[in-house]
C-alpha cells in the first residue's frame, strides 16, 4: 500500500519590501473552561499550518457534483490524488509569495503535502509574533490538556493576504469533548437490556451473511481530543457481542500515535460499532494526539487526507463545533477539503451532535438555534439519532431528543436537498419554531439517522451499558455503507463516494421513516426547549430516516 509522505519545501531567496497589513479573525474569544497559564517563552517552538489559496475550486465543486450524481455520465469516475493535486494546486505565484514571505523571516523548517496547498512550519514564538503581526501566544489549560494559542487577532502583509486562506494553530480551541452520555435505567426481565450488535442487526435487517468479503474495501474512524481505543477492549467486545456473525477483532492500521493511559469511551464506541455493522471489513483508526501544543488535531487529519494516496472508502467522525465559533474562511476551506475527498470516491460521515437544535444567547432575552460544523457542511453526510419507541423491545424508532439538526447560518442549501427541505417547511408550517431562530435558506441537516440510545460499549476492559449519542449512530451507518461498497466492488461498480445526491434522489426509499418526536433547543418562553420535530419524509431531526439494509443495498446496487 503506497502512502505519500510529507516532503520539505525548497525556498527561493529574495529580498522583499512589504507594505500594509490585512487582519484575520477580528474577534478572539477564549472558550469557557480554559485557564490562562502564562505567556509563551519567546524561544519556544510552535508548529503552524498555512492554508494556501487553491485554484479551480469551482471546477472541483462541479466535478464532485458530476461524479456523485447517478444520472450523470461521469457518475463514479473518481479522480486520483495526483489528478486532484493537478486541479487545485496553488499557482506558482502563490507558492513563491508565501515561501519568500516565510524565508524573509528566517523560516525554513517547513513541510508540504502532495497537493501543495498546506504548509506546516516550525518556528519560535518570537518569530511567529513578528510574522503574524498582532499575535500574542499564551499557554492555556483545561482538564489536564495544555494548548498554545494567540489571544489576539493576527494580520499578514497585504501582498500575502490574497494567497492565504488562514493560518492554523493560532486561535481555534478544540471543543469540549462530547463524551457519549451514560444513562441509568431499570430494565424489565425478559426484554433486551440495551443496544448491541445483535440488536442493531435485527432492527436494520442484517443477516449473519451480511459481512464484508471484498478484498479492496476498507473503512475508518478518526479520533481527536486525546481519544484512544485499546485493542484489548475491541477483542473483549467482539467476544461478548460478536458471536452471531463473522467479524474481525483487530484494527488493521492505526495512522498516528496512540496515546497512553485510559481508553476513551468515544474511541471505544466508534471502533466497536463500525466493526459490528461493517463486519469483516478492514478498519483503520486515525488518531492525532498532537506533536505540538500549537497543532489542531482536526486540521491535522484533514492535512493527512491531502497527503495519502490510498485511503479507506468510508470515514466516520464524531466531532463538531458551533458554527459561530469558527471563521467563515476556515469553514469554507475545510469544505474544499471535503470536496477533495469526495471527488476521490471517499464517503465522509459526521455525527450531527448531541444538542438538538442548539441554542445561542444573543442578549436581551433573544436567542437563536445554533448549528454545528462540520455537520452543516453541504459536502458530507450527516447522521442524526433515534431511540426505540419501546426502549426494551426492537420496535419502530422515534426521535432521540438530543439528535443534532437544523439549518446552517453560513452555507446555502445545496441543490440536491432543496425539494425535500422545502417540502418539509411547507408541510409543518403551523408548528415550526419562529423563523427568527433559524435560516430557512441554509444547508439543512441531518441527512439520515440510526439508533443513538442505550448502547453497550467495552472500555478499559469493562462492559459499560446505557451509552448514548450520535457518536454511536454515525459509525453504525458508516459500517453499513462499507458493506454496500463491498457489494458494489464485487459487481465491478465504483464505490458510493459522496452519498447525498444519490440519497436525496431515493426520496426515502429503503429507509425507515421516523415521524415521531422532537429534539431539544432553547429553554425560553418562545420555544420552551423544543426545536424541530420529525415528520413524514425528510426532517431536520432524523433526515430521511434509518437504514433498512437489504432494501438500501438493492437500491444502491443499480448503477
Secondary structure, 3 states (H helix, E strand, C coil): CCCCCCEECCCCCCCCCCCCEEEECCCCCCCCCCEEEEECCCCCEEEEEEEECCCCHHHHHHHHHHHHCCCCCCCCCCCCHHHHHHHHCCCHHHHHHHHHHHHHCCCCCEEECCCCCEEEEEEEHHHHHHHCECCCEEEEEECCEEEEEECCCEEEEHHHHCCEEEEECCCCCCCCCCCCEECCCCCCCCCCCCECHHHHHHHCCCCCCCCCCCCCCEEEEEECCCCCCCHHHHHHHHHHHCCCCCCCCCCCEEEECCCCCCCCHHHHHHHHHHHHHCCCCEEEEEECCCCCCCCCHHHHHHHHHCCCCCCCCEEEECCCEEHHHCCHHHHHHHHHHHHHHHCCCCEEEEECCCCCCCCEEEECCEEECCCEECCCCCCCEEEEEEEECCCCCCCCEEECCCCCCEEEEEEECCHHHHHHHHHHHHHCHHHCCCHHHCCCCEEEECCEEEECCCEEEEECCEEEEEEECHHHHHHHHHHHHHHHHHHHHHCCCCCCCCCHHHHHHHCCCCEECCCCCEEECCCCCCCCCEEEECCCCCECCCECCEECHHHHHHHCCCC
